[in-house]
Amino acid sequence: MLSASEPNPMDALIRKLGSIATFSAEERQAIERLPVNVRMLHPRQDIVRDGSKPSQCCLLLSGWACRYKLLRDGRRQILSFHIPGDIPDLQSLQIPTMDHSVATLTEAKVAFISHESLRGLTECFPGIGEVLTRCVLLDAATFREWMVGMGRRDAFEAIAHLLCELYLKLQAVGLAENYRFSLPFTQTDLGDALGLSYVHVNRVLQEMRGKSLITLRCHILEITGWDELLRIAEFDATYLHLEQRAAG
Amino acid sequence: MTLHLQPMHVGTGSYDIERHLVFADGYLVAVLVQLCAYHEENASEWSLEAGFGPVDDPNPPIFDDLDEARSWIERRLDLVS
């Protein structure tokens, strides 16, 4: 049993879902009552592997995770970054075999929720099922933006776009404000996400610092030129569909 | 096959100024750049800025020195010769 002072692990999910939809008190309670198995994971630990057939989904409670694909010689493409409240393998509820891996980037707290429990929840509360479907569709919208970034934006624009995206996603779940947020992963991770070399990422970040667009100290990134960064990235937040402020 | 390195400066706006054009039998096959102090643990090492034909690589490697870069480029070119 959870004590009154201990936060419910499902708060992270409610905050995330609350940033894109509204819930009734009954729906909220049903989410809070979901049975979960909470675990602390090391940085760079696989949560679910490409080719596996998971029987549970992972809800990220703290830390950062990513989805990725590995080529035979070890080259890695990061497909998406994930923050608390995300369920990066939600698709496994409908598509049995994983076509990519999910791993932590930092130390992370993860709640595993069985497919059975999630199916039961969505059967009893179809509205929650619709919101979970919406999450998958929003992921697809983000993939489309990343595709534009890798195919057509130059390195400066692509990094600017990603920084704007990460800030707004973190802000929506109450994990960033005043244009500051924790960016605890490496420049190699950024490069693997954007199809850029570590050298190129480093060079662009130096250039952004030189133009007073960002500061980056001890893994805390501050966007000091938000409007200019938006302009450079041609950033249009429509694809994030953050129609609600963070709940709770 | 003979590699010839020609030092040059490129105005990319970055602090990585020291570069070499690499020619193989007169054909441009690569551009190497020496990394400045901003690259911290990789400072003063050499990065493949651009590679052409078989020297192109989506994950450009970083070399300790020009000899290592030269060997890598030669290996790449040998694979297709």
Interface residues (C-beta under 8 A of the other chain):
Chain A: R75 G195 S197 Y198 V199 N202 R203 Q206 E207
Chain B: T12 G13 S14 Y15 D16 V33 L35 Y38 H39 N42 S47 P58 N59 P60 I62
